Amino acid sequence: AEVIPITDVDDLEGKESKTLGREVGKIDESSLQYYGKHFLALFLKRMLYFCRDLKSWVFLYGIPFLFLLCGMLVMYLTKSDTNKPLKSLNIRMYNPDISNNYM
């Protein structure tokens, strides 16, 4: 397998000026530093956007969470009657013309 060096291109005709001193597929310290700087810059950009858009985060997550919490508190604090008698359901209650012999 032949290793192809990374090169700079001076013009559109494809003339190679010099090699950058590293090979394709080889990870050295300078590329890791470049990746670290790039990652840090993108992370800081994301943090700045988060701080700027704090109001949208509040309306996306904070307010719906408060509504959910209030609804759960209402359900917990209100007394529900669980000891009611069972209700019987019958087809004749809703349509007395139907007979039970249709099957």
N, C-alpha and C positions, 0 to 999 in steps of 0.2 A: 504494500500500500504506500503510495507516494504522498508525502506531506506537502501541501501547497501553502506557501507563506502569504500572509495578508499584506496587500500593497496599497499605496496611495495612487490615484489616477490623476494626472495633471490636466489632461485634455480629453475631449470626446473621442479621440482616435484610439484610445486604449493604451497609450504608452505608460509603462510603469516607471515611477521615479525612484522609489526606495522601499525597502521592506521595513515594517514596524518592529521587527525583532521578535515576533512571536509567531507561532504556527497555529493553523486551524485545529481546533479541538484541544489545544493545550491550555490549561488553566494555570496562570501564574499570579503572583502577588498583586501586580498592578491591575489585573482584570478584576480581582476580588475587591480591591479598594474602590475601583470604579463602580462596581455593582453596589457596594456598601453606600457610597455617596448618592448614587441614583435612588436606592431604596429609602435612604434617609430623607432625601428631597421630596419624594412622593408621599412619604408618611407625614412629613410636616405640612405639605399641601393639603392632605386629607384632614389633618387636625385643624388647620385654618378654616377649611370649608365647614367642618363640624361646628366650630365656635361661631361662625357667621350664621349658620342655619340652625341655631339652637331653637328658635321659635318654631320652625317646622318640625323638629324632633319632639317638642312639647305637644304640638297638636297631633302628631302621628302616633305617639306612644303614651304620653302623660295623660292627656284628657280621656282617651278611651279606657285607660287603666282605671282612672278615677270613676268613670261611669260603671265599669264592671264591678269595682269594689263597692260602690253604693248599692248596686243591684243585689249583690251577694249579702250585704248587710241588711237590706230590707227583707230578703228572703229568710235570713237567719233570725231577725228580731220579730217578725210578725208571727202570730200564732196561727197555725193551720189546724183545721179539724181533720184528724186522720181517723177518728173513731166513728165516722158516719156509717149508716147502714148501707149495704150493697144495693145497687139499683138493678132491677131486672130489665133486660132489653128483649123486646118481642117484635116480630115483624108486623103483627096486627096493630100495634100501637101507631104505626106510621102509614100503613096501607091495609085496611081491613078487608079489601077485596081479594087479596092473595091467599090461596089456601096452602096448607102445609104438604099437600099431596102432589106437588108439581115435580118432584124428583122421582 
